[in-house]
Amino acid sequence: MIGGYKRTRNCYSTTKTCGIISGMTEIPILQVKNLKTQLKFGNEIITVVEDLCFDLHHGKTLALVGESGCGKSMTALSLMRILPHPPALPPKGEVIYKGQNLLTISEKEMRKIRGAKIAMIFQDPMSSLNPVYTIGSQLAEVAELHLDLYGEEARLVACETLAEVGIANPEKRLNDYPHQLSGGLKQRVMIAMALMCQPDVLIADEPTTALDVTIQAQVLNLIRRLQEKKGMALLLITHDMGVVAEMADDVIVMYTAQSIERGSVLEIFDHRAHPYTMGLFDSRPSVQLKKGKLTSIRGTVPPLNNLPSGCRFHPRCPFAMPKCKEGAVTDFVIDESMTHRAKCWLYDNTEESAKSLANHWGEI
């Protein structure tokens, strides 16, 4: 059990760690360093991803979680270099894949990597497939572009890939148009398209959105099985804590474009530190049913063009202290493992912070 969720795979130990988050010595397949993404509207520039850092390793899953608008999907689009221009400005920082900074290579070089070595499953399969082309032609296009296969060879690979993701009668489905498929089948086609070239990194942006609970479980099991089979690194973007508990090895919690807490899934679920993370977990329906009352994080997420000074969460925070209202907040190490960190003054080891924590827990 992780934070009240049942984990169906047993893959945790004190030695299983991951990258920047958990000190793993293996060289990561993808390193993200100080990623910064901005949008420009007229003369106004808005930061939607701010100084984000993480590593992805073969066979591991990192989950980005947070409310809508916190920067999760913009992170994925930045990594793939498919941001809408305008309003997006070129992202800054480093995205290192096999010694190359993907943010500085040419678009021609990026096209060889995008879809082939780093693939993405988009949030809405209903709008991600072209409605006027058959499934087979869309899969064949991927084979032609990245595998240099054409005609019957491309069709054969497309058919095999559909079978691999559990689609029955794949030869027949190649002739279908997207509107002839259910939501679950469309999502399986999107997964097939992403996996045709056996990528090193798979980015899954809300892969179970708009799917019913049964199909969600099937899609997640499929992604996990294929990840284990192929050894891919998985960046999972979601707001569903049940999905995180089931799939993730490590977690980054985002709020207003920043990483505000990071650690292993066990650390985040069982020893959450940041008040925002606490609020997210306390807002779960399962927790609310046990308490017999509905709870929520007070207030609303501030607009990115009008952020409060100091800690961006302080207007909504039950622990807020005077020092939270001014200046940048440091990332504090939460425990001796050095893997669990939170952007919160509560962990600066001062008497004021200890008193704020004690007063809060005394009120509950």
Backbone torsions as a table, in degrees:
resi	resn	phi	psi	omega
1	MET	NA	135.2	176.9
2	ILE	-123.6	110.0	177.1
3	GLY	54.6	33.9	179.8
4	GLY	92.6	-6.1	178.2
5	TYR	-101.0	144.0	177.7
6	LYS	-87.2	127.4	179.2
7	ARG	-97.7	126.4	-175.3
8	THR	-91.9	-4.4	175.1
9	ARG	-125.5	140.9	-176.7
10	ASN	-102.6	96.1	-173.8
11	CYS	-138.0	31.2	-178.1
12	TYR	-118.0	142.2	171.8
13	SER	-153.9	169.8	-179.0
14	THR	-70.4	-15.0	-179.5
15	THR	-98.1	-6.1	-179.3
16	LYS	-85.1	105.3	-175.5
17	THR	-130.4	175.7	-172.2
18	CYS	-152.5	109.2	164.3
19	GLY	56.0	-146.3	178.6
20	ILE	-55.3	-37.0	-176.7
21	ILE	-68.1	-39.1	-170.4
22	SER	-135.8	19.9	167.5
23	GLY	74.8	23.3	-178.6
24	MET	-69.1	139.0	-176.8
25	THR	-85.4	-20.5	178.1
26	GLU	-60.5	141.7	178.9
27	ILE	-68.6	125.9	-178.8
28	PRO	-70.1	150.2	176.7
29	ILE	-75.1	-27.7	178.1
30	LEU	-141.5	129.4	177.2
31	GLN	-118.9	127.2	177.3
32	VAL	-112.4	122.4	-175.8
33	LYS	-126.8	117.5	174.8
34	ASN	51.0	46.1	178.5
35	LEU	-67.2	129.6	179.4
36	LYS	-135.1	123.1	-178.8
37	THR	-122.8	133.6	-177.5
38	GLN	-131.1	150.8	174.2
39	LEU	-114.9	142.3	179.6
40	LYS	-117.1	122.4	176.8
41	PHE	-121.3	104.1	-174.4
42	GLY	64.4	-122.4	178.2
43	ASN	-95.7	1.3	-176.9
44	GLU	-98.5	132.5	177.6
45	ILE	-114.1	126.5	-177.5
46	ILE	-117.1	128.7	178.3
47	THR	-87.6	122.2	-177.9
48	VAL	-108.7	-15.9	169.7
49	VAL	-139.1	125.1	-171.6
50	GLU	-124.2	110.8	172.1
51	ASP	50.5	50.2	-178.9
52	LEU	-86.0	133.6	179.6
53	CYS	-131.3	135.6	171.8
54	PHE	-168.5	163.4	174.9
55	ASP	-118.1	147.2	172.7
56	LEU	-118.9	134.3	-179.0
57	HIS	-118.5	152.3	176.8
58	HIS	-53.3	131.3	174.3
59	GLY	78.4	0.0	-177.6
60	LYS	-108.5	158.1	179.7
61	THR	-123.5	126.1	173.4
62	LEU	-111.3	126.7	179.0
63	ALA	-102.8	132.8	169.1
64	LEU	-101.9	121.7	-177.4
65	VAL	-126.7	159.1	179.1
66	GLY	152.6	170.8	-179.5
67	GLU	-68.1	163.7	175.8
68	SER	-58.1	137.7	178.7
69	GLY	88.9	5.8	-177.6
70	CYS	-85.1	-10.6	177.1
71	GLY	115.1	6.2	-176.6
72	LYS	-64.2	-54.8	-177.6
73	SER	-68.7	-33.5	177.5
74	MET	-64.9	-31.1	174.4
75	THR	-62.7	-47.3	-179.8
76	ALA	-61.5	-45.8	-179.8
77	LEU	-64.7	-32.5	177.5
78	SER	-67.4	-43.1	-180.0
79	LEU	-62.7	-37.7	-178.6
80	MET	-84.4	-9.5	-176.2
81	ARG	56.9	48.4	176.3
82	ILE	-125.6	32.6	175.8
83	LEU	-67.5	145.5	177.9
84	PRO	-72.7	122.1	179.0
85	HIS	-114.4	120.1	-15.7
86	PRO	-71.8	171.3	11.9
87	PRO	-93.7	-4.6	-173.4
88	ALA	-72.2	141.3	170.3
89	LEU	-92.8	157.7	177.7
90	PRO	-56.4	130.2	-179.2
91	PRO	-65.0	150.8	-179.7
92	LYS	-110.8	165.6	-178.6
93	GLY	105.4	-153.9	-179.6
94	GLU	-135.2	136.7	170.6
95	VAL	-126.9	97.1	-170.2
96	ILE	-94.3	118.3	174.8
97	TYR	-126.4	114.6	-179.9
98	LYS	50.4	46.9	174.7
99	GLY	83.2	-3.3	-179.8
100	GLN	-106.8	139.9	171.6
101	ASN	-87.7	108.5	-174.2
102	LEU	-65.6	-16.1	-179.6
103	LEU	-82.1	-11.4	-176.7
104	THR	-116.8	-11.4	179.6
105	ILE	-74.7	164.7	-178.2
106	SER	-71.2	161.3	178.2
107	GLU	-63.0	-35.0	178.1
108	LYS	-62.3	-43.3	177.7
109	GLU	-67.1	-38.3	-178.7
110	MET	-66.0	-34.0	179.9
111	ARG	-63.9	-27.9	178.2
112	LYS	-72.4	-25.7	-178.4
113	ILE	-93.2	-42.9	-177.2
114	ARG	-65.3	121.5	-179.8
115	GLY	90.9	-29.2	-179.7
116	ALA	-95.6	-51.9	-178.1
117	LYS	-103.0	-31.4	175.6
118	ILE	-126.5	112.2	-174.7
119	ALA	-115.4	161.9	-175.7
120	MET	-139.2	136.4	170.5
121	ILE	-100.8	119.1	-174.4
122	PHE	-82.4	164.9	-171.3
123	GLN	-65.8	-37.8	-173.3
124	ASP	-122.5	99.7	-179.1
125	PRO	-64.8	-23.9	-179.0
126	MET	-62.9	-34.4	-177.5
127	SER	-106.0	-3.0	-177.4
128	SER	-89.0	-18.4	177.8
129	LEU	-97.3	141.4	179.6
130	ASN	-73.9	119.2	-173.8
131	PRO	-68.4	-16.2	-174.6
132	VAL	-101.4	2.9	176.9
133	TYR	-119.4	147.6	177.9
134	THR	-69.0	161.9	177.0
135	ILE	-59.8	-42.2	-178.8
136	GLY	-61.3	-41.4	-178.9
137	SER	-68.7	-33.6	179.9
138	GLN	-72.8	-37.2	175.7
139	LEU	-71.1	-38.0	179.3
140	ALA	-62.9	-34.3	178.6
141	GLU	-61.2	-38.8	176.9
142	VAL	-64.6	-44.1	179.6
143	ALA	-62.4	-39.7	179.6
144	GLU	-67.7	-42.3	-174.6
145	LEU	-71.2	-42.8	-171.4
146	HIS	-108.4	-25.3	-176.8
147	LEU	-108.2	-4.6	-179.8
148	ASP	58.0	39.7	177.5
149	LEU	-113.2	143.6	-175.9
150	TYR	-136.6	162.1	173.1
151	GLY	56.9	-129.2	-175.4
152	GLU	-65.2	-33.4	178.4
153	GLU	-63.4	-45.3	178.5
154	ALA	-62.7	-41.4	-180.0
155	ARG	-64.8	-39.1	179.7
156	LEU	-64.0	-44.0	178.4
157	VAL	-64.3	-40.8	177.7
158	ALA	-60.7	-42.5	-179.9
159	CYS	-64.6	-43.8	179.8
160	GLU	-63.7	-37.4	-179.1
161	THR	-69.4	-40.2	176.3
162	LEU	-61.6	-40.5	178.1
163	ALA	-64.2	-36.8	-178.0
164	GLU	-65.6	-31.5	179.4
165	VAL	-91.8	13.1	170.9
166	GLY	84.6	22.9	177.8
167	ILE	-90.3	121.3	-179.5
168	ALA	-72.5	150.3	-179.9
169	ASN	50.6	55.6	-174.7
170	PRO	-60.1	-33.6	179.5
171	GLU	-62.5	-39.4	177.8
172	LYS	-68.3	-40.5	-176.9
173	ARG	-65.4	-26.2	178.5
174	LEU	-59.9	-26.8	-178.6
175	ASN	-91.7	-3.6	-179.3
176	ASP	-82.1	155.2	172.2
177	TYR	-97.7	156.8	-177.3
178	PRO	-51.6	-36.3	-176.6
179	HIS	-68.3	-13.1	179.5
180	GLN	-87.6	-3.3	-177.1
181	LEU	-108.2	149.2	173.6
182	SER	-73.3	169.3	178.7
183	GLY	-59.2	-41.5	179.2
184	GLY	-64.4	-40.2	178.2
185	LEU	-68.1	-38.6	176.6
186	LYS	-59.7	-42.6	-179.7
187	GLN	-65.6	-36.7	176.4
188	ARG	-64.8	-37.7	176.4
189	VAL	-63.8	-41.5	178.3
190	MET	-62.5	-39.3	177.7
191	ILE	-65.8	-42.7	177.8
192	ALA	-59.3	-43.1	-179.6
193	MET	-63.0	-39.7	-179.3
194	ALA	-69.9	-29.5	-173.1
195	LEU	-99.2	-2.3	-176.3
196	MET	-55.6	-36.6	-175.7
197	CYS	-97.0	9.2	-179.4
198	GLN	51.5	65.6	-175.7
199	PRO	-68.7	158.6	174.1
200	ASP	-78.0	-31.8	-176.4
201	VAL	-129.1	132.3	175.0
202	LEU	-118.7	125.8	175.6
203	ILE	-104.4	120.5	-179.8
204	ALA	-114.4	107.4	-176.6
205	ASP	-96.1	103.8	-179.4
206	GLU	47.0	59.5	-172.0
207	PRO	-67.7	-11.7	-178.9
208	THR	-113.0	12.5	177.7
209	THR	-60.1	138.1	175.5
210	ALA	69.1	11.9	176.3
211	LEU	-106.9	146.6	178.4
212	ASP	-72.5	167.9	-169.3
213	VAL	-59.1	-42.0	-178.8
214	THR	-63.5	-45.5	-179.6
215	ILE	-68.4	-35.1	176.1
216	GLN	-55.8	-48.0	-179.0
217	ALA	-61.9	-40.6	179.2
218	GLN	-63.5	-44.0	-178.7
219	VAL	-65.2	-43.3	179.6
220	LEU	-64.7	-42.3	177.8
221	ASN	-62.9	-37.2	178.6
222	LEU	-64.5	-48.2	-180.0
223	ILE	-60.2	-44.4	-178.4
224	ARG	-64.5	-42.8	-179.6
225	ARG	-63.7	-44.2	-179.4
226	LEU	-69.1	-34.0	176.8
227	GLN	-63.5	-45.5	179.9
228	GLU	-65.2	-36.5	-179.1
229	LYS	-69.7	-40.6	-173.6
230	LYS	-101.0	-10.4	178.3
231	GLY	71.6	26.7	-178.9
232	MET	-72.0	151.5	165.3
233	ALA	-84.2	138.0	-176.9
234	LEU	-122.4	125.1	170.6
235	LEU	-103.7	110.0	-175.2
236	LEU	-104.1	120.8	179.9
237	ILE	-106.4	121.8	-175.1
238	THR	-161.0	163.5	169.7
239	HIS	-116.5	4.2	-176.1
240	ASP	-93.3	110.0	-177.4
241	MET	-67.4	-27.4	175.5
242	GLY	-64.2	-41.1	177.4
243	VAL	-64.8	-41.6	178.9
244	VAL	-61.0	-46.4	-179.2
245	ALA	-61.3	-36.5	-176.9
246	GLU	-76.6	-34.8	-166.9
247	MET	-110.4	-32.1	-163.9
248	ALA	-86.9	150.0	167.9
249	ASP	-97.5	-38.7	-179.8
250	ASP	-136.8	159.3	-171.9
251	VAL	-137.4	139.4	167.5
252	ILE	-120.7	124.7	177.1
253	VAL	-96.5	126.0	-178.0
254	MET	-111.1	146.6	176.4
255	TYR	-149.0	127.4	-179.0
256	THR	43.8	54.0	172.9
257	ALA	78.0	-3.6	-177.5
258	GLN	-111.1	153.0	165.9
259	SER	-80.9	117.5	-177.1
260	ILE	-108.5	-14.0	172.8
261	GLU	-157.1	143.5	179.4
262	ARG	-148.6	150.8	179.0
263	GLY	169.0	-176.3	175.4
264	SER	-68.9	162.8	-179.3
265	VAL	-61.5	-35.2	178.0
266	LEU	-65.8	-42.4	-179.6
267	GLU	-64.7	-43.2	-177.3
268	ILE	-69.7	-41.0	-176.1
269	PHE	-78.3	-38.1	-173.0
270	ASP	-101.2	-15.8	-178.2
271	HIS	-140.3	43.3	-177.7
272	ARG	-59.1	141.1	-169.7
273	ALA	-114.6	-42.4	-175.2
274	HIS	-75.4	137.9	179.4
275	PRO	-55.4	-33.1	177.7
276	TYR	-66.6	-43.0	177.6
277	THR	-62.8	-41.5	176.7
278	MET	-58.5	-43.7	-179.8
279	GLY	-63.7	-40.1	177.9
280	LEU	-59.4	-45.3	-177.8
281	PHE	-70.7	-37.9	-180.0
282	ASP	-70.0	-18.3	179.8
283	SER	-86.1	-3.7	179.6
284	ARG	-63.8	139.4	179.1
285	PRO	-56.2	-37.3	-178.1
286	SER	-63.6	-39.2	178.3
287	VAL	-69.2	-41.6	-178.6
288	GLN	-64.1	-37.1	178.4
289	LEU	-64.8	-38.7	179.3
290	LYS	-66.1	-38.2	-179.2
291	LYS	-78.3	-18.1	-178.7
292	GLY	76.5	17.0	178.7
293	LYS	-152.0	157.3	177.9
294	LEU	-88.8	131.8	177.6
295	THR	-125.8	156.0	178.2
296	SER	-153.1	166.0	173.4
297	ILE	-78.7	124.7	-176.2
298	ARG	-65.5	153.8	177.8
299	GLY	76.3	-167.5	-178.7
300	THR	-133.3	161.4	177.2
301	VAL	-66.3	128.6	-179.5
302	PRO	-70.4	148.6	176.0
303	PRO	-64.8	146.3	-175.6
304	LEU	-67.5	-17.2	177.4
305	ASN	-94.9	7.6	178.9
306	ASN	-150.3	60.4	-176.4
307	LEU	-81.5	145.9	176.9
308	PRO	-69.2	156.4	176.5
309	SER	-73.0	161.1	-180.0
310	GLY	70.5	-143.6	176.2
311	CYS	-65.9	128.5	-175.5
312	ARG	-71.4	-14.9	-179.4
313	PHE	-95.5	-7.0	-169.5
314	HIS	-60.5	-32.5	178.3
315	PRO	-64.8	-18.3	-177.8
316	ARG	-109.2	0.1	-167.6
317	CYS	-92.5	129.2	178.0
318	PRO	-72.6	-13.4	-179.2
319	PHE	-98.9	1.2	-167.9
320	ALA	-53.2	133.7	178.2
321	MET	-120.7	164.5	180.0
322	PRO	-53.8	-39.3	-177.7
323	LYS	-68.8	-16.7	179.2
324	CYS	-71.2	-16.9	-171.4
325	LYS	-92.1	-1.3	-177.9
326	GLU	-140.4	143.3	172.8
327	GLY	77.7	162.0	178.8
328	ALA	-70.6	147.9	-179.5
329	VAL	-98.4	136.4	180.0
330	THR	-82.9	153.7	169.1
331	ASP	-80.3	118.0	-180.0
332	PHE	-103.3	140.2	175.2
333	VAL	-77.0	130.4	-173.9
334	ILE	-87.0	-35.5	-178.9
335	ASP	-143.8	179.2	-174.2
336	GLU	-68.4	-14.1	179.9
337	SER	-68.2	-20.3	-179.9
338	MET	68.6	3.0	-177.8
339	THR	-97.4	-20.9	-176.5
340	HIS	-101.0	117.1	-176.5
341	ARG	-132.6	149.9	178.0
342	ALA	-142.0	141.9	177.8
343	LYS	-90.0	80.4	-174.3
344	CYS	-157.4	133.9	-179.2
345	TRP	-69.8	-11.1	179.2
346	LEU	-60.5	-18.6	-173.2
347	TYR	-112.0	28.3	178.4
348	ASP	-91.5	6.3	175.9
349	ASN	63.4	29.4	175.3
350	THR	-99.0	161.6	-179.9
351	GLU	-64.4	-37.5	179.9
352	GLU	-59.8	-44.2	-178.6
353	SER	-68.1	-42.8	178.6
354	ALA	-61.3	-39.0	179.4
355	LYS	-67.3	-40.1	179.1
356	SER	-62.7	-42.3	177.7
357	LEU	-62.9	-45.6	-177.5
358	ALA	-63.9	-42.1	179.4
359	ASN	-63.8	-40.2	-178.8
360	HIS	-64.8	-49.1	-177.3
361	TRP	-68.5	-25.8	177.4
362	GLY	-71.2	-24.6	179.9
363	GLU	-81.3	-18.8	-175.3
364	ILE	-86.5	NA	NA
